[in-house]
Amino acid sequence: MSSRHLLRRRLTTLALAAGLLIAVPPTAGAQEDPIGGGPVVLSASQCAAGRFCLWSGAGYTGAFWSTGSAGVQSSQVSIARTVWNRTGVAVRLYSGSGATGTWICVNSGGLYTSTSMPSTSIRTMTTAIC
């Protein structure tokens, strides 16, 4: 076993013990850990400081997408069930592409772990609140 793999296992074990990660049981078609350690553990730690993050499932599960860029962008999650805005500015989530359609605004620091927000595209704002 490589030292990188051992370090990853130790860090994962420590994080699980601290209650920071949510283990996802293996399911058909579960994404595999690229290092070969089994199913990927999904968690809030996927969303780094300064990023805006979306998950397709509640509680940090499902498909994950994040950005640290400004402006209008297309996301890969059309309906977000977990949303975390770790940027310093508000972000609008739009139902249509190119920042069109209905929108919902998530203020800087906003965290929703069980929601249903359209998120076909997003626009970062210039202020921390909507």
Legacy VTK file of the C-alpha trace (Angstrom):
# vtk DataFile Version 3.0
C-alpha trace
ASCII
DATASET POLYDATA
POINTS 130 float
0.000 0.000 0.000
1.435 3.389 -0.995
2.171 6.085 1.565
-0.346 8.348 -0.211
-3.060 5.729 0.188
-2.185 5.200 3.882
-2.272 8.949 4.534
-5.649 9.250 2.831
-7.041 6.366 4.921
-5.740 7.891 8.155
-7.187 11.325 7.324
-10.535 9.799 6.373
-10.601 7.786 9.600
-9.835 10.907 11.657
-12.509 12.923 9.851
-15.099 10.168 10.331
-14.230 9.953 14.014
-14.683 13.707 14.309
-18.075 13.472 12.592
-17.006 15.632 9.642
-17.793 13.194 6.845
-20.945 11.451 5.788
-20.263 7.904 4.607
-22.372 6.833 1.668
-23.104 3.112 1.416
-22.159 1.506 -1.891
-24.952 1.438 -4.460
-25.199 0.209 -7.999
-23.071 2.522 -10.092
-21.469 4.204 -7.089
-18.502 6.360 -7.968
-15.268 4.616 -7.073
-12.417 6.221 -5.174
-9.702 6.981 -7.766
-7.049 5.607 -5.387
-8.918 2.306 -5.198
-10.237 2.501 -1.648
-13.895 1.826 -2.519
-16.876 4.183 -2.780
-16.175 7.911 -2.513
-17.070 9.516 0.813
-19.178 12.606 0.153
-18.935 15.491 2.552
-19.023 19.171 3.177
-15.220 19.114 2.875
-15.626 18.910 -0.921
-16.530 22.618 -0.823
-13.354 24.616 -0.221
-13.315 28.143 1.194
-14.004 30.735 -1.493
-16.157 28.321 -3.565
-19.838 28.115 -4.422
-20.956 24.471 -4.300
-23.972 22.447 -5.417
-24.913 18.806 -4.820
-27.804 17.086 -6.593
-28.776 15.215 -3.406
-29.642 16.357 0.102
-26.941 16.134 2.767
-23.945 16.526 0.413
-24.874 13.534 -1.792
-25.232 12.991 -5.515
-23.484 14.870 -8.285
-21.179 17.669 -7.102
-20.296 20.941 -8.866
-18.414 23.996 -7.616
-16.910 27.223 -8.863
-14.751 30.038 -7.624
-15.149 32.132 -10.776
-17.136 35.344 -11.162
-19.864 36.045 -13.684
-22.485 33.858 -15.338
-21.818 30.121 -15.581
-23.655 26.928 -16.443
-23.728 24.353 -13.663
-23.814 20.601 -14.054
-26.554 20.296 -11.416
-29.965 21.403 -12.757
-31.767 21.001 -9.406
-29.650 21.543 -6.293
-30.673 19.748 -3.114
-27.616 20.941 -1.133
-26.218 24.448 -1.651
-23.279 26.111 0.108
-22.023 29.592 -0.698
-18.516 29.895 0.733
-17.723 32.964 -1.375
-17.738 36.527 -0.110
-20.585 37.520 -2.451
-24.196 36.507 -3.053
-24.939 34.056 -5.870
-28.147 33.781 -7.896
-29.276 30.358 -9.126
-31.361 30.426 -12.319
-33.816 27.923 -13.774
-32.645 28.620 -17.341
-29.310 28.738 -19.115
-27.361 31.987 -19.390
-28.848 33.416 -16.167
-32.436 33.390 -17.484
-35.723 32.277 -15.996
-36.703 32.358 -12.363
-33.967 32.822 -9.791
-33.198 32.302 -6.113
-30.452 34.202 -4.322
-28.062 32.614 -1.816
-26.274 35.150 0.364
-22.600 34.833 1.223
-22.208 32.032 3.779
-25.622 30.531 2.974
-25.934 26.768 3.555
-28.952 24.622 2.672
-28.588 20.862 3.163
-32.141 19.824 2.280
-33.671 22.068 -0.365
-34.746 22.080 -3.995
-33.400 25.005 -5.995
-33.232 25.351 -9.776
-29.587 25.723 -10.713
-29.157 25.366 -14.471
-26.988 28.485 -14.399
-25.584 30.815 -11.752
-24.472 34.444 -11.521
-22.112 35.764 -8.869
-23.132 39.171 -7.558
-20.966 42.036 -6.280
-22.463 42.287 -2.783
-22.627 39.785 0.088
-26.428 39.901 0.344
-29.191 40.020 -2.261
LINES 1 131
130 0 1 2 3 4 5 6 7 8 9 10 11 12 13 14 15 16 17 18 19 20 21 22 23 24 25 26 27 28 29 30 31 32 33 34 35 36 37 38 39 40 41 42 43 44 45 46 47 48 49 50 51 52 53 54 55 56 57 58 59 60 61 62 63 64 65 66 67 68 69 70 71 72 73 74 75 76 77 78 79 80 81 82 83 84 85 86 87 88 89 90 91 92 93 94 95 96 97 98 99 100 101 102 103 104 105 106 107 108 109 110 111 112 113 114 115 116 117 118 119 120 121 122 123 124 125 126 127 128 129
